Amino acid sequence: MKKVIGLIFVIILSFWSVKSLIERGYFPMHDDTQVARVVVMGKALRNGQFPVRWVSDLGYGYGYPLYNFYGPLPYYFGGSLYALGVDSVMATKWMFGIGTVLAAVTMYFLLYPMLGLLAA
C-alpha cells in the first residue's frame, strides 16, 4: 500500500511539471525542431518505413539520416500519433508529457528498493 501511495505522489508531481503542455497552442522550449522531427517520423511511418532511419523532408529536400544519429524511440510514439491523425504540436506535447511521467515513475521504481518511501 505504501508503494502505491508513493507512486501516486510521484505521478501527481510529474503532472505538475508538464502543466505547460496542457495549455493551448505551442509551448516555449529551446529547440523548435522537435515538432518537425515528429512530423517526418510520422510521414516515414505512413510510408511503411520501419525502422525509420532516413527522413526525406529534411536536408533541403534531399533527405537526411536523422535517426541514425538521434535516438528514435520517443519519436516513434509521437510519429505514430501524428500518423494516426493527431495534430503535430499535440503529438509532440503527448510525446514530452508521457516521457516525463514515465521517467518519474521508472525513477521511483529504481529508488524504491534502496530508499523505501523516501523515493517519492
C-alpha positions, 0 to 999 in steps of 0.5 A: 500500500505504501508503494502505491501511495508513493507512486501516486505522489510521484505521478501527481508531481510529474503532472505538475511539471508538464502543466505547460503542455496542457495549455493551448497552442505551442509551448516555449522550449529551446529547440523548435525542431522537435515538432518537425522531427515528429512530423517526418517520423510520422510521414516515414511511418505512413510510408511503411518505413520501419525502422525509420532511419532516413527522413526525406523532408529534411536536408533541403529536400534531399533527405537526411539520416536523422535517426541514425544519429538521434535516438528514435524511440520517443519519436516513434510514439509521437510519429505514430500519433501524428500518423494516426491523425493527431495534430503535430504540436499535440503529438509532440506535447503527448510525446514530452508529457508521457516521457516525463511521467514515465521517467518519474515513475521508472525513477521511483521504481529504481529508488524504491528498493534502496530508499523505501518511501523516501523515493517519492 
